[in-house]
């Protein structure tokens, strides 16, 4: 079952190191949609573990997130997600521009996080990881009241046009089996203002999905 999120969305990953956040993000989102503090730390420092580059990396992360929100682009924030103030600022800023925000909680057992961490080329100290795990438990208890539009556990997700789901609602859908079908629109003589044509196209998309079509294409002369 895929959980459907409306496009655009802001997705905030929450979990300790080695809980599977980056792997999950790469599996479900395009690389350009993921803003990773580790990747930015490597970009402005000597590597992903360069803690001295942390401040510069997060300054850059905030700039990228803000720019993507202003452009109404789906964005995944790949950090520990354990900082209360940062989470709240992301929620508030996204809502200011009308974009829903979802938290993805990674409830990987602490023992598994420690095992994965130990297998890394440059593991973080056990004491640091255990503090993250403890902090994560506290965040789990409070996050539902923070103002997220949805708090989910790690699971398959798909970001789809908002016309396909009701605003603010997260729905699930079963993956297709066997053949899939698409609908091609070649005529657009509907008349009316551009906004009305957009609504009409959205209605067609909803009916097509309800009828079992997976894709919708429009010819290149659509304006």
C-alpha positions in Angstrom: 0.0 0.0 0.0 1.4 3.4 -1.0 0.5 6.4 1.1 -0.3 9.3 -1.2 0.9 12.8 -0.3 -0.2 15.9 -2.3 2.2 17.7 -4.5 3.9 19.8 -3.4 4.7 18.6 0.1 7.4 19.2 2.7 8.6 15.9 4.1 10.6 15.9 7.4 12.5 12.8 8.3 12.8 12.1 12.0 15.1 9.4 13.4 18.6 8.8 14.9 21.6 8.1 12.9 21.6 4.7 11.0 17.8 4.4 11.3 17.4 4.2 7.5 16.3 7.8 6.7 18.6 8.4 3.7 18.0 4.9 2.2 14.2 5.4 2.5 14.4 8.9 0.9 16.4 7.7 -2.1 13.9 4.9 -2.6 10.9 7.1 -2.8 12.0 10.5 -4.0 14.2 12.0 -6.8 17.7 13.1 -5.8 17.0 16.7 -6.4 14.0 16.6 -4.0 16.2 15.5 -1.0 18.0 18.1 1.0 20.5 16.2 3.2 22.6 17.8 6.0 25.2 15.0 5.6 25.6 15.7 1.8 25.8 19.5 2.5 28.3 18.9 5.3 30.5 17.1 2.7 30.0 19.9 0.2 31.2 22.7 2.5 33.6 20.6 4.6 35.9 17.6 4.4 33.2 14.9 4.4 29.8 13.9 5.7 31.2 13.4 9.3 32.9 16.9 9.4 31.1 18.3 12.4 33.0 21.6 12.1 31.1 22.2 8.9 27.8 21.7 10.6 26.8 25.3 11.0 27.6 26.2 7.4 25.8 23.0 6.2 22.6 23.9 8.0 22.7 27.5 6.9 22.9 26.2 3.3 20.1 23.6 4.0 17.8 26.4 5.3 18.4 28.5 2.2 17.7 25.6 -0.1 14.5 24.6 1.8 13.3 28.2 1.8 13.9 28.5 -2.0 12.2 25.3 -2.8 9.2 26.2 -0.6 8.9 29.6 -2.4 8.9 27.8 -5.7 6.3 25.3 -4.4 8.5 22.2 -5.0 8.2 18.9 -3.1 11.2 18.8 -0.6 12.5 16.1 1.7 14.5 17.3 4.7 17.0 14.5 5.5 18.5 15.4 8.9 18.1 13.8 12.4 14.9 15.9 12.7 15.3 15.9 16.5 15.6 19.7 16.9 12.2 21.1 18.1 12.8 24.6 17.0 13.9 23.6 13.5 10.9 21.4 13.0 8.6 24.1 14.2 10.2 26.7 11.8 9.7 24.3 8.9 6.1 23.7 9.7 5.4 27.4 10.1 7.2 28.4 6.9 5.6 25.7 4.8 2.1 26.6 6.0 2.8 30.3 5.3 3.2 29.4 1.6 0.3 26.9 1.6 2.3 23.7 1.5 1.4 20.7 3.8 4.1 19.2 6.0 4.5 15.6 6.9 6.8 13.9 9.4 8.2 10.5 8.8 9.2 8.7 12.0 11.8 6.0 11.8 11.2 3.6 14.7 14.2 1.4 14.0 15.2 -0.5 17.2 18.2 1.1 19.0 20.2 -2.1 18.8 19.8 -2.2 15.0 20.9 1.4 14.8 24.0 0.6 16.8 24.8 -2.4 14.7 24.5 -0.4 11.4 26.5 2.4 12.9 29.3 0.0 13.9 29.5 -1.3 10.3 30.1 2.2 8.9 33.5 3.3 7.8 33.4 6.2 10.3 30.8 5.4 12.9 29.7 8.1 15.4 30.5 7.5 19.0 28.2 5.1 20.8 27.4 7.7 23.5 26.3 10.2 20.8 24.1 7.6 19.1 22.5 6.5 22.4 21.6 10.1 23.2 20.0 10.4 19.8 17.9 7.3 20.4 16.8 8.6 23.8 15.9 12.0 22.3 14.0 10.3 19.5 11.7 8.6 22.0 10.9 11.9 23.5 10.1 13.5 20.1 7.9 10.6 19.2 5.7 11.3 22.2 5.2 15.0 21.4 5.4 15.3 17.6 1.7 14.6 17.0 0.8 18.0 18.6 3.3 20.1 16.7 1.2 21.0 13.8 2.2 18.5 11.1 -0.5 17.7 8.5 0.4 14.1 9.0 2.8 12.0 11.1 3.7 8.7 9.4 6.0 5.8 10.1 8.4 4.7 7.4 6.4 3.2 4.6 6.1 3.4 0.8 4.8 6.8 -0.3 4.0 8.5 -3.6 3.5 12.3 -4.1 0.7 12.9 -6.6 -1.1 15.9 -8.0 -3.4 17.5 -5.4 -6.4 16.9 -7.7 -6.0 13.2 -7.1 -6.6 13.5 -3.3 -8.6 15.8 -1.1 -6.5 18.7 0.3 -5.0 17.8 3.7 -6.0 14.2 3.3 -3.5 11.3 3.1 -4.9 8.3 1.3 -3.5 4.8 0.6 -3.7 3.0 -2.7 -2.7 -0.5 -3.8 0.0 -0.8 -6.4 -1.1 -1.8 -9.8 -0.8 -5.4 -10.9 -0.2 -6.5 -14.5 -1.0 -4.1 -17.3 -1.5 -0.4 -16.7 -3.5 2.0 -18.9 -3.2 5.7 -19.7 -5.6 8.3 -21.1 -4.5 10.7 -23.9 -6.3 14.0 -24.3 -5.9 15.4 -27.8 -8.7 18.0 -27.9 -9.1 21.0 -25.6 -12.0 22.9 -27.1 -13.6 23.4 -23.7 -13.7 27.2 -23.8 -13.8 29.4 -20.7 -11.0 31.0 -18.7 -7.7 29.3 -18.1 -8.6 28.7 -14.4 -11.9 26.9 -15.5 -10.0 24.8 -18.0 -7.6 23.8 -15.2 -10.5 22.7 -13.0 -12.0 20.8 -16.0 -8.7 19.0 -16.5 -8.5 18.2 -12.8 -12.0 16.7 -13.0 -11.0 14.5 -15.9 -7.9 13.3 -14.1 -10.0 12.3 -11.1 -12.5 10.4 -13.2 -9.7 8.7 -15.1 -8.1 7.5 -11.9 -11.4 6.3 -10.6 -11.9 4.3 -13.8 -8.5 2.6 -13.4 -6.2 4.7 -15.6 -2.7 5.2 -14.1 -1.4 7.9 -16.4 -2.8 11.0 -18.1 -1.1 12.6 -21.1 -2.0 15.8 -23.0 -0.8 16.6 -26.5 1.9 19.3 -26.9 -0.6 21.8 -28.4 -2.3 22.2 -25.0 -2.1 25.8 -23.8 
